[in-house]
Structures are given as structure tokens and as C-alpha cells.
Amino acid sequence: MKDLTQLVHRPQVDQTGFSSLSVPTHRASTIVFPSADAYTRRQAREPDGYAYGLGGTPTTRVLEAQIAALEQGERTILLPSGQAAIALLFLTVLKPGDTVLIPDTAYPPVRALCADVLAAQGIMHRIYPPLTGAGIEAFIDDSVRLIWTESPGSATMEVEDLPAIVTVARRRGILTGCDNTWATPLLFKPLAAGMDFSVEALTKYAAGHSDVLLGSVTLCERTWYVRLRAMAKVLGIGVSPDDCALVLRGIETLGVRINHIGKVSTAIAEALRTHPAVAQVLHPALPECPGHAFWKRDMTGASGVFSVALRPELDTRLDDSLAAMQVFVIGASWGGTRSLVAPMTVRGRLGGYPAGRLLRISIGLEDKDDLLCDLLDLLDRLVAS
Ligand SMILES: *Cc1c(COP(=O)(O)O)cnc(C)c1O
């Protein structure tokens, strides 16, 4: 072959004896076929096989299989972010005329998806109080197709009575889905609890290093898997194998990270309880957290995100005080190695939430005493100023 051809036709090399522990990063848009016939019949390879790069490569499949096993599901589909995973699920499951029930404490972009996009397609949503449990029955009519849950809830950390919701949903023939990002499949397995869909923002704990976005939907019912893959395909949504490789690396240490972070976050939450700047510490492992009994019954531990409700008279001082923190940085998208704080104003229409602003805390991998000192200094500054 001439030089120009050799530049793009690589030589075959002997791979005998090469066996490693890493997952190769297979990148592809084009998939090549052994015959014209195989090419013509390529769609028969879907949804699991390889027909076009958009649908995934072996790297993608390894991560999907790993998440499916952890979630005790049949299949997992990866999406470019946690929000994309929720959006694809809603767009696949819901049709005009359907209603989805979402908790008042849902990740805010989920509410925006319902109000700004789905509503225009004739898909309705209703908002239920996160602690409703069996009371979900009161929100159900014939149009309800899906009950969405997120436990604990964003910012105010209410733990939902998911088994009670599942019982009602099953009796009424309604699908259930859970945003399980906080617990990860290590602390709670939604599908084992009888739910139909488990969504993870892998961006957070699975990836674990604040440098990649990825989401997953895991399920038991193969027909939903086929429909989700088909919807992703027509919307042109796929994931980067390089991003999957980062999550494949991050997830190897998920167990030690969650175990450590859960202990540190619980110890810090306990230590902040009595500070004069604090109205309430909202951490699922503390008895005063709404839904704590459900956390204790249903989850096998805590992760690292919790909130501190501040005394309302300190609200205006919070923003200035945060800038002086030494170890924590201000930011969203928790779950990495660095500890984060984010000032929040409680939203939610249904009421019954803390009156003051919230400080959402995500514990990372720094030394526990450094973290506690930084937080106590912040709270002292708030009270003193
Ligand atoms: C971050 C987050 C999401 C969205 O994940 P992205 O990958 O950032 O889109 C969804 N749900 C919860 C609970 C989250 O914390």
C-alpha cells in the first residue's frame, strides 16, 4: 500500500496475551459490517448491539451493565446528564392527556420540564407533598400515568415513604420512578423496592470527581428499554465513550467514598445542631429530619449532602459570610472530592418548610476537622456580624 493509504489503514497487531484490568475506550460514529447483507439488516442489532455510534460502543455497554447489576435491573440506558435521563424517561412514558405526579421537592429543572415543555404537549403534572406516602392516593385520577419520586428531596431533604407509594401505584396500575442520586444504588435500590424506573445523576457520586456529566435510567421491563432506546435515537441523544470511561474509573471507589462521606456528613450534621445560627439541620440520619424513620427503614446508610436551615434573621448576612470560607467552595453539582456549599432559598409551593434560608452542604474527601472548623467559623461569623 502507498503511504496515504497506510496512514488510514492501520496494521493488525498481535493482541495475544494482552489482558488488562482496564476497560478500553472504544470511540465510534461509524460501525463497519462484514457484508452488504449485514449492513442492510443492521437495525436488527438494536437495541443492544452495535449499528451506529450513537447507540453506544462496548465501553458504554460495560458501564450500562455495571449500573444495571448494581440497581438489580434488567437494562440500563445512559444519557448525557441526570436531567437528560429524567427528560427522556418522561418524554417516553407520558403521552398527551397523561398526568405525572412530582414531589414539591423535585430537582427544580424537573418542575421546569413539566411546566415549560410537557404542558405545551398536553401532558399535565401535579405536585404532591414529599411526605404524603399512602396519601398519594388523593392525587390520583385516571389520567395519572407516572408517579415520580426523589428521596431525599432537593434542598429540604424529606425522605419519602416509597414503599407506601409503590403499594398504591401498583394497585392503581400506575408507573413509578425514583431519582436515586443521593442514595446511589449502594444505599437504596428502587427497583428492588418495586419501582419501575431508577434514575441516577452519575455526574454526582458515581463519577465522583466533578469533571463529567452523565445520567442513567435503569429498569426491569424490556419493552420500556426498547422504547427508551428508540426515543434517544430519534432525538439524536447518545453519550461519549470517554465520559463513560471517566465514570467507569470513578465508580470503582464509590463504595469507600460513600462509606466515608456518610460517616463524616453525619458527624458534622450532629455537631452543627446546637449552634445558635442554626434553626434546624436537615440530614436524613438525624431524627428531626422529616421522613427520618423511612430513611432508617429503607436505606442502608447516608451519603454526604444535607442542609442547614438558618435562623431567618441571619438571611441577609449569609452571602457575604460564605466568601470567607477556607475549605468549602461555593458551587452546585455535588458528589465530587471537594466539599461544596450552596446558599438556597426554599422554594416549593405547598408550605411547611423552614422559614430561613438554607445552606446546602456536600461533604467531600477533605479532613473532617478542617471541614467542621470551616463551617463553625462560618456560623460564628453569621451570628457575630
Ligand atoms: C444533579 C442532579 C440531577 C441532574 O443531574 P445532571 O447530571 O447535573 O443533569 C438530578 N437529580 C438530582 C437529585 C441531582 O442532584
PDBQT file of the ligand as one rigid body, heavy atoms in Angstrom, charges set to zero:
ROOT
HETATM    1  C1  LIG A 401     -27.696  16.932  39.884  1.00  0.00    +0.000 C 
HETATM    2  C2  LIG A 401     -28.982  16.245  39.983  1.00  0.00    +0.000 A 
HETATM    3  C3  LIG A 401     -29.705  15.908  38.854  1.00  0.00    +0.000 A 
HETATM    4  C4  LIG A 401     -29.251  16.282  37.467  1.00  0.00    +0.000 C 
HETATM    5  O1  LIG A 401     -28.030  15.713  37.124  1.00  0.00    +0.000 OA
HETATM    6  P1  LIG A 401     -27.148  16.393  35.969  1.00  0.00    +0.000 P 
HETATM    7  O2  LIG A 401     -26.233  15.303  35.552  1.00  0.00    +0.000 OA
HETATM    8  O3  LIG A 401     -26.442  17.557  36.608  1.00  0.00    +0.000 OA
HETATM    9  O4  LIG A 401     -28.086  16.819  34.906  1.00  0.00    +0.000 OA
HETATM   10  C5  LIG A 401     -30.892  15.236  39.003  1.00  0.00    +0.000 A 
HETATM   11  N1  LIG A 401     -31.355  14.908  40.225  1.00  0.00    +0.000 NA
HETATM   12  C6  LIG A 401     -30.674  15.201  41.340  1.00  0.00    +0.000 A 
HETATM   13  C7  LIG A 401     -31.232  14.796  42.661  1.00  0.00    +0.000 C 
HETATM   14  C8  LIG A 401     -29.475  15.884  41.271  1.00  0.00    +0.000 A 
HETATM   15  O5  LIG A 401     -28.821  16.199  42.383  1.00  0.00    +0.000 OA
ENDROOT
TORSDOF 0
